[in-house]
Amino acid sequence: MIREITKELIIYNEYKFLKRLITIITKLKMGLITKSDLHYKDYSWTALKGDDPKISGEPDSTLLSRKEGYEILYFINKFSEIHNFKNKESAIKVEKIVRNEVPDDKRSQLNIKEWIEENWKDSKY
C-alpha cells in the first residue's frame, strides 16, 4: 500500500514538474510584446508557417511587409532580443519607427534593422 501511494506521489510530482517546465519554456519563447501590445491596430494577420523566413531566424534579406502583423511582431521581438530590450516601450518605439520613419526603399529585414540601429537616437519616438 505504501509503495503504491509513494509511486502515485512520484508520478504526481513529475507531472507538476513537467507542467511547470512547459510554462517556463513557453514564457522564454514568447517575445517582449504580443499582438495586443502593438500600437497600431490595422495590421493584416495572414497565417504563416512557423519556419517561414519572414517570422523565423535572424533578420536577413527577406522582405518585411510593414502591414503584416505576424511579420512586424516577429521583427520587433527579434530586434528587441538582439538589443536586449527589457521594456515594452522600446519595442513600441521600434514599431513606430518602422511605420513612420524607415524610408520606403529599405525593404529587407536586415536593411530595416540596420537603419533603425543607425537612427535610433535621432528618432522622434
Backbone as XML, in Angstrom:
<?xml version="1.0"?>
<chain id="A" units="angstrom">
  <residue number="1" name="MET">
    <atom name="N" x="0.824" y="-1.191" z="0.000"/>
    <atom name="CA" x="0.000" y="0.000" z="0.000"/>
    <atom name="C" x="0.869" y="1.256" z="0.000"/>
  </residue>
  <residue number="2" name="ILE">
    <atom name="N" x="1.890" y="1.303" z="0.854"/>
    <atom name="CA" x="2.767" y="2.464" z="0.937"/>
    <atom name="C" x="3.518" y="2.650" z="-0.381"/>
  </residue>
  <residue number="3" name="ARG">
    <atom name="N" x="3.935" y="1.557" z="-1.007"/>
    <atom name="CA" x="4.634" y="1.644" z="-2.294"/>
    <atom name="C" x="3.725" y="2.260" z="-3.358"/>
  </residue>
  <residue number="4" name="GLU">
    <atom name="N" x="2.483" y="1.866" z="-3.378"/>
    <atom name="CA" x="1.538" y="2.402" z="-4.367"/>
    <atom name="C" x="1.328" y="3.900" z="-4.166"/>
  </residue>
  <residue number="5" name="ILE">
    <atom name="N" x="1.169" y="4.304" z="-2.918"/>
    <atom name="CA" x="0.994" y="5.734" z="-2.607"/>
    <atom name="C" x="2.257" y="6.506" z="-2.982"/>
  </residue>
  <residue number="6" name="THR">
    <atom name="N" x="3.415" y="5.947" z="-2.643"/>
    <atom name="CA" x="4.689" y="6.595" z="-2.983"/>
    <atom name="C" x="4.819" y="6.736" z="-4.497"/>
  </residue>
  <residue number="7" name="LYS">
    <atom name="N" x="4.469" y="5.696" z="-5.222"/>
    <atom name="CA" x="4.523" y="5.718" z="-6.680"/>
    <atom name="C" x="3.603" y="6.807" z="-7.231"/>
  </residue>
  <residue number="8" name="GLU">
    <atom name="N" x="2.396" y="6.899" z="-6.712"/>
    <atom name="CA" x="1.446" y="7.920" z="-7.154"/>
    <atom name="C" x="1.961" y="9.325" z="-6.852"/>
  </residue>
  <residue number="9" name="LEU">
    <atom name="N" x="2.584" y="9.503" z="-5.686"/>
    <atom name="CA" x="3.167" y="10.807" z="-5.332"/>
    <atom name="C" x="4.294" y="11.180" z="-6.291"/>
  </residue>
  <residue number="10" name="ILE">
    <atom name="N" x="5.125" y="10.226" z="-6.631"/>
    <atom name="CA" x="6.224" y="10.487" z="-7.563"/>
    <atom name="C" x="5.669" y="10.883" z="-8.926"/>
  </residue>
  <residue number="11" name="ILE">
    <atom name="N" x="4.701" y="10.153" z="-9.406"/>
    <atom name="CA" x="4.078" y="10.464" z="-10.695"/>
    <atom name="C" x="3.428" y="11.841" z="-10.654"/>
  </residue>
  <residue number="12" name="TYR">
    <atom name="N" x="2.721" y="12.132" z="-9.563"/>
    <atom name="CA" x="2.070" y="13.440" z="-9.423"/>
    <atom name="C" x="3.092" y="14.568" z="-9.425"/>
  </residue>
  <residue number="13" name="ASN">
    <atom name="N" x="4.193" y="14.397" z="-8.681"/>
    <atom name="CA" x="5.239" y="15.421" z="-8.627"/>
    <atom name="C" x="5.938" y="15.584" z="-9.975"/>
  </residue>
  <residue number="14" name="GLU">
    <atom name="N" x="6.158" y="14.479" z="-10.695"/>
    <atom name="CA" x="6.738" y="14.573" z="-12.033"/>
    <atom name="C" x="5.806" y="15.344" z="-12.960"/>
  </residue>
  <residue number="15" name="TYR">
    <atom name="N" x="4.523" y="15.089" z="-12.844"/>
    <atom name="CA" x="3.533" y="15.806" z="-13.652"/>
    <atom name="C" x="3.581" y="17.306" z="-13.348"/>
  </residue>
  <residue number="16" name="LYS">
    <atom name="N" x="3.606" y="17.666" z="-12.062"/>
    <atom name="CA" x="3.686" y="19.075" z="-11.674"/>
    <atom name="C" x="4.975" y="19.712" z="-12.188"/>
  </residue>
  <residue number="17" name="PHE">
    <atom name="N" x="6.077" y="18.982" z="-12.089"/>
    <atom name="CA" x="7.355" y="19.493" z="-12.560"/>
    <atom name="C" x="7.316" y="19.735" z="-14.067"/>
  </residue>
  <residue number="18" name="LEU">
    <atom name="N" x="6.817" y="18.774" z="-14.813"/>
    <atom name="CA" x="6.750" y="18.921" z="-16.269"/>
    <atom name="C" x="5.834" y="20.066" z="-16.672"/>
  </residue>
  <residue number="19" name="LYS">
    <atom name="N" x="4.726" y="20.192" z="-15.990"/>
    <atom name="CA" x="3.801" y="21.283" z="-16.279"/>
    <atom name="C" x="4.478" y="22.629" z="-16.031"/>
  </residue>
  <residue number="20" name="ARG">
    <atom name="N" x="5.204" y="22.754" z="-14.941"/>
    <atom name="CA" x="5.926" y="23.991" z="-14.612"/>
    <atom name="C" x="7.023" y="24.263" z="-15.636"/>
  </residue>
  <residue number="21" name="LEU">
    <atom name="N" x="7.729" y="23.219" z="-16.050"/>
    <atom name="CA" x="8.789" y="23.352" z="-17.035"/>
    <atom name="C" x="8.237" y="23.845" z="-18.375"/>
  </residue>
  <residue number="22" name="ILE">
    <atom name="N" x="7.120" y="23.317" z="-18.786"/>
    <atom name="CA" x="6.473" y="23.755" z="-20.031"/>
    <atom name="C" x="6.088" y="25.230" z="-19.934"/>
  </residue>
  <residue number="23" name="THR">
    <atom name="N" x="5.573" y="25.649" z="-18.802"/>
    <atom name="CA" x="5.216" y="27.059" z="-18.589"/>
    <atom name="C" x="6.446" y="27.949" z="-18.714"/>
  </residue>
  <residue number="24" name="ILE">
    <atom name="N" x="7.540" y="27.549" z="-18.111"/>
    <atom name="CA" x="8.778" y="28.338" z="-18.167"/>
    <atom name="C" x="9.301" y="28.424" z="-19.599"/>
  </residue>
  <residue number="25" name="ILE">
    <atom name="N" x="9.330" y="27.310" z="-20.296"/>
    <atom name="CA" x="9.821" y="27.297" z="-21.681"/>
    <atom name="C" x="8.945" y="28.174" z="-22.561"/>
  </residue>
  <residue number="26" name="THR">
    <atom name="N" x="7.648" y="28.097" z="-22.374"/>
    <atom name="CA" x="6.727" y="28.912" z="-23.158"/>
    <atom name="C" x="6.989" y="30.389" z="-22.922"/>
  </residue>
  <residue number="27" name="LYS">
    <atom name="N" x="7.198" y="30.781" z="-21.691"/>
    <atom name="CA" x="7.478" y="32.183" z="-21.381"/>
    <atom name="C" x="8.792" y="32.629" z="-21.998"/>
  </residue>
  <residue number="28" name="LEU">
    <atom name="N" x="9.788" y="31.753" z="-21.998"/>
    <atom name="CA" x="11.073" y="32.103" z="-22.584"/>
    <atom name="C" x="10.970" y="32.295" z="-24.092"/>
  </residue>
  <residue number="29" name="LYS">
    <atom name="N" x="10.123" y="31.528" z="-24.745"/>
    <atom name="CA" x="9.964" y="31.623" z="-26.192"/>
    <atom name="C" x="9.137" y="32.829" z="-26.602"/>
  </residue>
  <residue number="30" name="MET">
    <atom name="N" x="8.317" y="33.346" z="-25.716"/>
    <atom name="CA" x="7.495" y="34.495" z="-26.050"/>
    <atom name="C" x="8.366" y="35.722" z="-26.207"/>
  </residue>
  <residue number="31" name="GLY">
    <atom name="N" x="7.960" y="36.602" z="-27.090"/>
    <atom name="CA" x="8.701" y="37.831" z="-27.279"/>
    <atom name="C" x="8.345" y="38.856" z="-26.214"/>
  </residue>
  <residue number="32" name="LEU">
    <atom name="N" x="8.981" y="39.998" z="-26.323"/>
    <atom name="CA" x="8.753" y="41.083" z="-25.378"/>
    <atom name="C" x="7.322" y="41.603" z="-25.456"/>
  </residue>
  <residue number="33" name="ILE">
    <atom name="N" x="6.794" y="41.677" z="-26.679"/>
    <atom name="CA" x="5.412" y="42.146" z="-26.832"/>
    <atom name="C" x="4.578" y="41.113" z="-27.567"/>
  </residue>
  <residue number="34" name="THR">
    <atom name="N" x="3.277" y="41.242" z="-27.426"/>
    <atom name="CA" x="2.331" y="40.372" z="-28.117"/>
    <atom name="C" x="1.464" y="41.221" z="-29.043"/>
  </residue>
  <residue number="35" name="LYS">
    <atom name="N" x="0.618" y="40.566" z="-29.778"/>
    <atom name="CA" x="-0.280" y="41.239" z="-30.712"/>
    <atom name="C" x="-1.058" y="42.365" z="-30.028"/>
  </residue>
  <residue number="36" name="SER">
    <atom name="N" x="-1.548" y="42.130" z="-28.849"/>
    <atom name="CA" x="-2.374" y="43.128" z="-28.158"/>
    <atom name="C" x="-1.560" y="44.340" z="-27.690"/>
  </residue>
  <residue number="37" name="ASP">
    <atom name="N" x="-0.231" y="44.207" z="-27.619"/>
    <atom name="CA" x="0.615" y="45.330" z="-27.200"/>
    <atom name="C" x="0.930" y="46.298" z="-28.336"/>
  </residue>
  <residue number="38" name="LEU">
    <atom name="N" x="0.746" y="45.860" z="-29.567"/>
    <atom name="CA" x="1.111" y="46.710" z="-30.698"/>
    <atom name="C" x="0.372" y="48.039" z="-30.655"/>
  </residue>
  <residue number="39" name="HIS">
    <atom name="N" x="1.052" y="49.094" z="-31.028"/>
    <atom name="CA" x="0.465" y="50.435" z="-31.027"/>
    <atom name="C" x="-0.575" y="50.572" z="-32.140"/>
  </residue>
  <residue number="40" name="TYR">
    <atom name="N" x="-0.225" y="50.110" z="-33.328"/>
    <atom name="CA" x="-1.142" y="50.200" z="-34.472"/>
    <atom name="C" x="-1.993" y="48.944" z="-34.542"/>
  </residue>
  <residue number="41" name="LYS">
    <atom name="N" x="-3.243" y="49.134" z="-34.902"/>
    <atom name="CA" x="-4.194" y="48.008" z="-34.894"/>
    <atom name="C" x="-4.686" y="47.631" z="-36.289"/>
  </residue>
  <residue number="42" name="ASP">
    <atom name="N" x="-4.069" y="48.187" z="-37.335"/>
    <atom name="CA" x="-4.562" y="47.976" z="-38.691"/>
    <atom name="C" x="-3.777" y="46.924" z="-39.478"/>
  </residue>
  <residue number="43" name="TYR">
    <atom name="N" x="-3.084" y="46.032" z="-38.785"/>
    <atom name="CA" x="-2.307" y="45.005" z="-39.461"/>
    <atom name="C" x="-3.199" y="43.908" z="-40.032"/>
  </residue>
  <residue number="44" name="SER">
    <atom name="N" x="-2.719" y="43.296" z="-41.094"/>
    <atom name="CA" x="-3.322" y="42.081" z="-41.623"/>
    <atom name="C" x="-2.678" y="40.920" z="-40.871"/>
  </residue>
  <residue number="45" name="TRP">
    <atom name="N" x="-3.457" y="39.900" z="-40.567"/>
    <atom name="CA" x="-2.931" y="38.772" z="-39.800"/>
    <atom name="C" x="-3.051" y="37.488" z="-40.607"/>
  </residue>
  <residue number="46" name="THR">
    <atom name="N" x="-2.290" y="37.398" z="-41.695"/>
    <atom name="CA" x="-2.285" y="36.232" z="-42.563"/>
    <atom name="C" x="-1.419" y="35.149" z="-41.924"/>
  </residue>
  <residue number="47" name="ALA">
    <atom name="N" x="-1.978" y="33.967" z="-41.804"/>
    <atom name="CA" x="-1.240" y="32.871" z="-41.162"/>
    <atom name="C" x="-0.024" y="32.480" z="-42.002"/>
  </residue>
  <residue number="48" name="LEU">
    <atom name="N" x="1.097" y="32.283" z="-41.323"/>
    <atom name="CA" x="2.337" y="31.850" z="-41.953"/>
    <atom name="C" x="2.834" y="30.611" z="-41.227"/>
  </residue>
  <residue number="49" name="LYS">
    <atom name="N" x="3.555" y="29.747" z="-41.941"/>
    <atom name="CA" x="4.152" y="28.577" z="-41.303"/>
    <atom name="C" x="5.232" y="29.029" z="-40.339"/>
  </residue>
  <residue number="50" name="GLY">
    <atom name="N" x="5.405" y="28.311" z="-39.250"/>
    <atom name="CA" x="6.377" y="28.671" z="-38.222"/>
    <atom name="C" x="7.806" y="28.755" z="-38.721"/>
  </residue>
  <residue number="51" name="ASP">
    <atom name="N" x="8.140" y="28.002" z="-39.796"/>
    <atom name="CA" x="9.504" y="28.040" z="-40.312"/>
    <atom name="C" x="9.661" y="29.017" z="-41.472"/>
  </residue>
  <residue number="52" name="ASP">
    <atom name="N" x="8.628" y="29.821" z="-41.735"/>
    <atom name="CA" x="8.699" y="30.823" z="-42.787"/>
    <atom name="C" x="9.807" y="31.808" z="-42.431"/>
  </residue>
  <residue number="53" name="PRO">
    <atom name="N" x="10.719" y="32.110" z="-43.375"/>
    <atom name="CA" x="11.822" y="33.020" z="-43.056"/>
    <atom name="C" x="11.366" y="34.421" z="-42.672"/>
  </residue>
  <residue number="54" name="LYS">
    <atom name="N" x="10.125" y="34.760" z="-42.977"/>
    <atom name="CA" x="9.613" y="36.075" z="-42.598"/>
    <atom name="C" x="9.395" y="36.179" z="-41.092"/>
  </residue>
  <residue number="55" name="ILE">
    <atom name="N" x="9.252" y="35.025" z="-40.431"/>
    <atom name="CA" x="8.982" y="35.031" z="-38.987"/>
    <atom name="C" x="9.866" y="34.035" z="-38.237"/>
  </residue>
  <residue number="56" name="SER">
    <atom name="N" x="11.066" y="33.795" z="-38.744"/>
    <atom name="CA" x="11.984" y="32.886" z="-38.058"/>
    <atom name="C" x="13.424" y="33.303" z="-38.351"/>
  </residue>
  <residue number="57" name="GLY">
    <atom name="N" x="14.330" y="32.831" z="-37.545"/>
    <atom name="CA" x="15.738" y="33.122" z="-37.762"/>
    <atom name="C" x="16.108" y="34.559" z="-37.461"/>
  </residue>
  <residue number="58" name="GLU">
    <atom name="N" x="17.239" y="34.971" z="-37.995"/>
    <atom name="CA" x="17.757" y="36.324" z="-37.803"/>
    <atom name="C" x="17.265" y="37.233" z="-38.921"/>
  </residue>
  <residue number="59" name="PRO">
    <atom name="N" x="17.162" y="38.537" z="-38.650"/>
    <atom name="CA" x="16.826" y="39.466" z="-39.733"/>
    <atom name="C" x="17.839" y="39.317" z="-40.870"/>
  </residue>
  <residue number="60" name="ASP">
    <atom name="N" x="17.315" y="39.154" z="-42.091"/>
    <atom name="CA" x="18.176" y="38.915" z="-43.242"/>
    <atom name="C" x="17.613" y="39.632" z="-44.464"/>
  </residue>
  <residue number="61" name="SER">
    <atom name="N" x="17.896" y="39.106" z="-45.644"/>
    <atom name="CA" x="17.456" y="39.754" z="-46.878"/>
    <atom name="C" x="15.970" y="39.547" z="-47.167"/>
  </residue>
  <residue number="62" name="THR">
    <atom name="N" x="15.290" y="38.781" z="-46.334"/>
    <atom name="CA" x="13.851" y="38.569" z="-46.500"/>
    <atom name="C" x="13.125" y="39.911" z="-46.388"/>
  </residue>
  <residue number="63" name="LEU">
    <atom name="N" x="12.213" y="40.171" z="-47.327"/>
    <atom name="CA" x="11.473" y="41.427" z="-47.305"/>
    <atom name="C" x="10.517" y="41.457" z="-46.125"/>
  </residue>
  <residue number="64" name="LEU">
    <atom name="N" x="10.380" y="42.617" z="-45.523"/>
    <atom name="CA" x="9.476" y="42.807" z="-44.390"/>
    <atom name="C" x="8.228" y="43.529" z="-44.875"/>
  </residue>
  <residue number="65" name="SER">
    <atom name="N" x="7.087" y="42.889" z="-44.720"/>
    <atom name="CA" x="5.816" y="43.526" z="-45.055"/>
    <atom name="C" x="5.371" y="44.338" z="-43.852"/>
  </residue>
  <residue number="66" name="ARG">
    <atom name="N" x="5.380" y="45.645" z="-43.985"/>
    <atom name="CA" x="5.123" y="46.530" z="-42.850"/>
    <atom name="C" x="3.676" y="46.551" z="-42.395"/>
  </residue>
  <residue number="67" name="LYS">
    <atom name="N" x="2.790" y="45.942" z="-43.157"/>
    <atom name="CA" x="1.374" y="45.901" z="-42.763"/>
    <atom name="C" x="0.938" y="44.495" z="-42.344"/>
  </residue>
  <residue number="68" name="GLU">
    <atom name="N" x="1.871" y="43.554" z="-42.348"/>
    <atom name="CA" x="1.572" y="42.169" z="-41.966"/>
    <atom name="C" x="1.935" y="41.971" z="-40.500"/>
  </residue>
  <residue number="69" name="GLY">
    <atom name="N" x="0.918" y="41.765" z="-39.670"/>
    <atom name="CA" x="1.099" y="41.709" z="-38.228"/>
    <atom name="C" x="2.109" y="40.692" z="-37.745"/>
  </residue>
  <residue number="70" name="TYR">
    <atom name="N" x="2.043" y="39.460" z="-38.263"/>
    <atom name="CA" x="2.960" y="38.431" z="-37.793"/>
    <atom name="C" x="4.409" y="38.792" z="-38.114"/>
  </residue>
  <residue number="71" name="GLU">
    <atom name="N" x="4.634" y="39.379" z="-39.289"/>
    <atom name="CA" x="5.986" y="39.759" z="-39.672"/>
    <atom name="C" x="6.502" y="40.903" z="-38.803"/>
  </residue>
  <residue number="72" name="ILE">
    <atom name="N" x="5.668" y="41.898" z="-38.588"/>
    <atom name="CA" x="6.070" y="43.045" z="-37.764"/>
    <atom name="C" x="6.320" y="42.609" z="-36.323"/>
  </residue>
  <residue number="73" name="LEU">
    <atom name="N" x="5.426" y="41.805" z="-35.784"/>
    <atom name="CA" x="5.574" y="41.338" z="-34.407"/>
    <atom name="C" x="6.865" y="40.538" z="-34.247"/>
  </residue>
  <residue number="74" name="TYR">
    <atom name="N" x="7.131" y="39.647" z="-35.189"/>
    <atom name="CA" x="8.379" y="38.879" z="-35.157"/>
    <atom name="C" x="9.576" y="39.820" z="-35.219"/>
  </residue>
  <residue number="75" name="PHE">
    <atom name="N" x="9.556" y="40.759" z="-36.170"/>
    <atom name="CA" x="10.685" y="41.668" z="-36.354"/>
    <atom name="C" x="10.940" y="42.487" z="-35.089"/>
  </residue>
  <residue number="76" name="ILE">
    <atom name="N" x="9.887" y="43.037" z="-34.521"/>
    <atom name="CA" x="10.029" y="43.846" z="-33.300"/>
    <atom name="C" x="10.613" y="43.008" z="-32.167"/>
  </residue>
  <residue number="77" name="ASN">
    <atom name="N" x="10.084" y="41.816" z="-31.977"/>
    <atom name="CA" x="10.579" y="40.967" z="-30.887"/>
    <atom name="C" x="12.011" y="40.505" z="-31.132"/>
  </residue>
  <residue number="78" name="LYS">
    <atom name="N" x="12.358" y="40.218" z="-32.371"/>
    <atom name="CA" x="13.726" y="39.804" z="-32.688"/>
    <atom name="C" x="14.691" y="40.975" z="-32.477"/>
  </residue>
  <residue number="79" name="PHE">
    <atom name="N" x="14.308" y="42.158" z="-32.929"/>
    <atom name="CA" x="15.125" y="43.355" z="-32.721"/>
    <atom name="C" x="15.300" y="43.599" z="-31.220"/>
  </residue>
  <residue number="80" name="SER">
    <atom name="N" x="14.220" y="43.459" z="-30.476"/>
    <atom name="CA" x="14.265" y="43.651" z="-29.018"/>
    <atom name="C" x="15.184" y="42.638" z="-28.353"/>
  </residue>
  <residue number="81" name="GLU">
    <atom name="N" x="15.142" y="41.409" z="-28.827"/>
    <atom name="CA" x="16.014" y="40.358" z="-28.283"/>
    <atom name="C" x="17.481" y="40.661" z="-28.589"/>
  </residue>
  <residue number="82" name="ILE">
    <atom name="N" x="17.772" y="41.038" z="-29.830"/>
    <atom name="CA" x="19.143" y="41.346" z="-30.237"/>
    <atom name="C" x="19.726" y="42.475" z="-29.387"/>
  </residue>
  <residue number="83" name="HIS">
    <atom name="N" x="18.890" y="43.465" z="-29.088"/>
    <atom name="CA" x="19.357" y="44.638" z="-28.352"/>
    <atom name="C" x="19.060" y="44.562" z="-26.853"/>
  </residue>
  <residue number="84" name="ASN">
    <atom name="N" x="18.585" y="43.393" z="-26.430"/>
    <atom name="CA" x="18.365" y="43.122" z="-25.007"/>
    <atom name="C" x="17.407" y="44.124" z="-24.349"/>
  </residue>
  <residue number="85" name="PHE">
    <atom name="N" x="16.363" y="44.505" z="-25.096"/>
    <atom name="CA" x="15.357" y="45.405" z="-24.533"/>
    <atom name="C" x="14.586" y="44.668" z="-23.447"/>
  </residue>
  <residue number="86" name="LYS">
    <atom name="N" x="14.261" y="45.376" z="-22.394"/>
    <atom name="CA" x="13.518" y="44.791" z="-21.281"/>
    <atom name="C" x="12.129" y="45.405" z="-21.117"/>
  </residue>
  <residue number="87" name="ASN">
    <atom name="N" x="11.895" y="46.573" z="-21.713"/>
    <atom name="CA" x="10.574" y="47.195" z="-21.536"/>
    <atom name="C" x="9.835" y="47.311" z="-22.863"/>
  </residue>
  <residue number="88" name="LYS">
    <atom name="N" x="8.540" y="47.256" z="-22.758"/>
    <atom name="CA" x="7.684" y="47.271" z="-23.938"/>
    <atom name="C" x="7.757" y="48.596" z="-24.688"/>
  </residue>
  <residue number="89" name="GLU">
    <atom name="N" x="8.065" y="49.673" z="-23.980"/>
    <atom name="CA" x="8.141" y="50.987" z="-24.625"/>
    <atom name="C" x="9.198" y="50.993" z="-25.727"/>
  </residue>
  <residue number="90" name="SER">
    <atom name="N" x="10.307" y="50.324" z="-25.506"/>
    <atom name="CA" x="11.353" y="50.247" z="-26.527"/>
    <atom name="C" x="10.871" y="49.460" z="-27.739"/>
  </residue>
  <residue number="91" name="ALA">
    <atom name="N" x="10.138" y="48.393" z="-27.489"/>
    <atom name="CA" x="9.601" y="47.594" z="-28.593"/>
    <atom name="C" x="8.583" y="48.401" z="-29.398"/>
  </residue>
  <residue number="92" name="ILE">
    <atom name="N" x="7.743" y="49.160" z="-28.720"/>
    <atom name="CA" x="6.754" y="50.001" z="-29.403"/>
    <atom name="C" x="7.462" y="51.105" z="-30.189"/>
  </residue>
  <residue number="93" name="LYS">
    <atom name="N" x="8.575" y="51.583" z="-29.669"/>
    <atom name="CA" x="9.361" y="52.570" z="-30.417"/>
    <atom name="C" x="9.824" y="51.968" z="-31.743"/>
  </residue>
  <residue number="94" name="VAL">
    <atom name="N" x="10.250" y="50.711" z="-31.724"/>
    <atom name="CA" x="10.653" y="50.032" z="-32.959"/>
    <atom name="C" x="9.471" y="50.016" z="-33.936"/>
  </residue>
  <residue number="95" name="GLU">
    <atom name="N" x="8.301" y="49.653" z="-33.426"/>
    <atom name="CA" x="7.111" y="49.609" z="-34.294"/>
    <atom name="C" x="6.841" y="50.970" z="-34.932"/>
  </residue>
  <residue number="96" name="LYS">
    <atom name="N" x="6.885" y="52.024" z="-34.149"/>
    <atom name="CA" x="6.608" y="53.369" z="-34.659"/>
    <atom name="C" x="7.671" y="53.814" z="-35.667"/>
  </residue>
  <residue number="97" name="ILE">
    <atom name="N" x="8.919" y="53.468" z="-35.404"/>
    <atom name="CA" x="9.983" y="53.826" z="-36.338"/>
    <atom name="C" x="9.784" y="53.109" z="-37.668"/>
  </residue>
  <residue number="98" name="VAL">
    <atom name="N" x="9.489" y="51.817" z="-37.606"/>
    <atom name="CA" x="9.253" y="51.056" z="-38.837"/>
    <atom name="C" x="8.104" y="51.673" z="-39.628"/>
  </residue>
  <residue number="99" name="ARG">
    <atom name="N" x="7.050" y="52.011" z="-38.952"/>
    <atom name="CA" x="5.855" y="52.527" z="-39.617"/>
    <atom name="C" x="6.067" y="53.931" z="-40.174"/>
  </residue>
  <residue number="100" name="ASN">
    <atom name="N" x="6.753" y="54.784" z="-39.432"/>
    <atom name="CA" x="6.750" y="56.208" z="-39.772"/>
    <atom name="C" x="8.083" y="56.823" z="-40.196"/>
  </residue>
  <residue number="101" name="GLU">
    <atom name="N" x="9.183" y="56.160" z="-39.910"/>
    <atom name="CA" x="10.472" y="56.798" z="-40.178"/>
    <atom name="C" x="11.385" y="56.054" z="-41.137"/>
  </residue>
  <residue number="102" name="VAL">
    <atom name="N" x="11.333" y="54.747" z="-41.158"/>
    <atom name="CA" x="12.209" y="53.996" z="-42.058"/>
    <atom name="C" x="11.809" y="54.320" z="-43.501"/>
  </residue>
  <residue number="103" name="PRO">
    <atom name="N" x="12.772" y="54.745" z="-44.323"/>
    <atom name="CA" x="12.443" y="55.072" z="-45.721"/>
    <atom name="C" x="11.860" y="53.878" z="-46.473"/>
  </residue>
  <residue number="104" name="ASP">
    <atom name="N" x="10.989" y="54.169" z="-47.409"/>
    <atom name="CA" x="10.311" y="53.121" z="-48.174"/>
    <atom name="C" x="11.269" y="52.245" z="-48.983"/>
  </residue>
  <residue number="105" name="ASP">
    <atom name="N" x="12.441" y="52.779" z="-49.324"/>
    <atom name="CA" x="13.382" y="51.983" z="-50.112"/>
    <atom name="C" x="14.127" y="50.957" z="-49.266"/>
  </residue>
  <residue number="106" name="LYS">
    <atom name="N" x="13.971" y="51.009" z="-47.968"/>
    <atom name="CA" x="14.526" y="49.991" z="-47.069"/>
    <atom name="C" x="13.454" y="48.932" z="-46.908"/>
  </residue>
  <residue number="107" name="ARG">
    <atom name="N" x="13.671" y="47.761" z="-47.515"/>
    <atom name="CA" x="12.599" y="46.768" z="-47.547"/>
    <atom name="C" x="12.949" y="45.436" z="-46.886"/>
  </residue>
  <residue number="108" name="SER">
    <atom name="N" x="14.225" y="45.094" z="-46.857"/>
    <atom name="CA" x="14.579" y="43.811" z="-46.246"/>
    <atom name="C" x="14.663" y="43.965" z="-44.730"/>
  </residue>
  <residue number="109" name="GLN">
    <atom name="N" x="14.477" y="42.855" z="-44.042"/>
    <atom name="CA" x="14.586" y="42.874" z="-42.582"/>
    <atom name="C" x="15.939" y="43.423" z="-42.153"/>
  </residue>
  <residue number="110" name="LEU">
    <atom name="N" x="16.991" y="42.991" z="-42.820"/>
    <atom name="CA" x="18.339" y="43.417" z="-42.451"/>
    <atom name="C" x="18.537" y="44.918" z="-42.685"/>
  </residue>
  <residue number="111" name="ASN">
    <atom name="N" x="18.087" y="45.417" z="-43.829"/>
    <atom name="CA" x="18.233" y="46.847" z="-44.113"/>
    <atom name="C" x="17.441" y="47.697" z="-43.125"/>
  </residue>
  <residue number="112" name="ILE">
    <atom name="N" x="16.249" y="47.246" z="-42.784"/>
    <atom name="CA" x="15.422" y="47.979" z="-41.822"/>
    <atom name="C" x="16.066" y="47.938" z="-40.438"/>
  </residue>
  <residue number="113" name="LYS">
    <atom name="N" x="16.555" y="46.774" z="-40.046"/>
    <atom name="CA" x="17.248" y="46.636" z="-38.752"/>
    <atom name="C" x="18.425" y="47.596" z="-38.681"/>
  </residue>
  <residue number="114" name="GLU">
    <atom name="N" x="19.258" y="47.596" z="-39.720"/>
    <atom name="CA" x="20.443" y="48.461" z="-39.731"/>
    <atom name="C" x="20.057" y="49.940" z="-39.720"/>
  </residue>
  <residue number="115" name="TRP">
    <atom name="N" x="18.998" y="50.295" z="-40.457"/>
    <atom name="CA" x="18.563" y="51.692" z="-40.477"/>
    <atom name="C" x="18.120" y="52.134" z="-39.084"/>
  </residue>
  <residue number="116" name="ILE">
    <atom name="N" x="17.359" y="51.287" z="-38.417"/>
    <atom name="CA" x="16.894" y="51.624" z="-37.061"/>
    <atom name="C" x="18.086" y="51.781" z="-36.121"/>
  </residue>
  <residue number="117" name="GLU">
    <atom name="N" x="19.035" y="50.869" z="-36.200"/>
    <atom name="CA" x="20.218" y="50.950" z="-35.340"/>
    <atom name="C" x="20.976" y="52.267" z="-35.569"/>
  </residue>
  <residue number="118" name="GLU">
    <atom name="N" x="21.115" y="52.660" z="-36.818"/>
    <atom name="CA" x="21.850" y="53.884" z="-37.156"/>
    <atom name="C" x="21.091" y="55.154" z="-36.757"/>
  </residue>
  <residue number="119" name="ASN">
    <atom name="N" x="19.760" y="55.082" z="-36.685"/>
    <atom name="CA" x="18.954" y="56.265" z="-36.468"/>
    <atom name="C" x="18.183" y="56.274" z="-35.151"/>
  </residue>
  <residue number="120" name="TRP">
    <atom name="N" x="18.450" y="55.306" z="-34.286"/>
    <atom name="CA" x="17.708" y="55.137" z="-33.033"/>
    <atom name="C" x="17.682" y="56.421" z="-32.203"/>
  </residue>
  <residue number="121" name="LYS">
    <atom name="N" x="18.826" y="57.003" z="-32.003"/>
    <atom name="CA" x="18.923" y="58.180" z="-31.136"/>
    <atom name="C" x="18.281" y="59.429" z="-31.740"/>
  </residue>
  <residue number="122" name="ASP">
    <atom name="N" x="18.176" y="59.467" z="-33.065"/>
    <atom name="CA" x="17.592" y="60.631" z="-33.745"/>
    <atom name="C" x="16.088" y="60.511" z="-33.949"/>
  </residue>
  <residue number="123" name="SER">
    <atom name="N" x="15.514" y="59.387" z="-33.578"/>
    <atom name="CA" x="14.075" y="59.180" z="-33.784"/>
    <atom name="C" x="13.247" y="60.148" z="-32.948"/>
  </residue>
  <residue number="124" name="LYS">
    <atom name="N" x="12.115" y="60.549" z="-33.488"/>
    <atom name="CA" x="11.207" y="61.419" z="-32.719"/>
    <atom name="C" x="10.441" y="60.628" z="-31.669"/>
  </residue>
  <residue number="125" name="TYR">
    <atom name="N" x="10.562" y="59.327" z="-31.681"/>
    <atom name="CA" x="9.879" y="58.496" z="-30.697"/>
    <atom name="C" x="10.802" y="58.148" z="-29.557"/>
  </residue>
</chain>
